[in-house]
Amino acid sequence: MDNQINSLRVSIGEQIRLRRKELMITQPDLADIAGISINTLYKIERGQANPTIEVLGKILDVLGLEITVGVKQLKR
């Protein structure tokens, strides 16, 4: 389970970083616009933070991203 959580954090961070760069927004600018600390954003992009849904929502809103949840297929 820990590997899945870590993989999810890394994946979310990569997507945020890729989209931010695509939009040519600097880390300090994104942090300022989203109303979060630059340190928090650095850690999220590196997959080292466990952000709240509220913090993720602020970042994703600025970047025009969304998170969707699906049902995992069970292995039989």
Secondary structure in CASP SS format (residue, H / E / C, confidence):
PFRMAT SS
TARGET T0000
AUTHOR 0000-0000-0000
METHOD secondary structure of the structure
MODEL  1
M C 1.00
D H 1.00
N H 1.00
Q H 1.00
I H 1.00
N H 1.00
S H 1.00
L H 1.00
R H 1.00
V H 1.00
S H 1.00
I H 1.00
G H 1.00
E H 1.00
Q H 1.00
I H 1.00
R H 1.00
L H 1.00
R H 1.00
R H 1.00
K H 1.00
E H 1.00
L C 1.00
M C 1.00
I C 1.00
T C 1.00
Q H 1.00
P H 1.00
D H 1.00
L H 1.00
A H 1.00
D H 1.00
I H 1.00
A H 1.00
G C 1.00
I C 1.00
S C 1.00
I H 1.00
N H 1.00
T H 1.00
L H 1.00
Y H 1.00
K H 1.00
I H 1.00
E H 1.00
R C 1.00
G C 1.00
Q C 1.00
A C 1.00
N C 1.00
P C 1.00
T C 1.00
I H 1.00
E H 1.00
V H 1.00
L H 1.00
G H 1.00
K H 1.00
I H 1.00
L H 1.00
D H 1.00
V H 1.00
L H 1.00
G C 1.00
L C 1.00
E C 1.00
I C 1.00
T C 1.00
V C 1.00
G C 1.00
V C 1.00
K C 1.00
Q C 1.00
L C 1.00
K C 1.00
R C 1.00
END
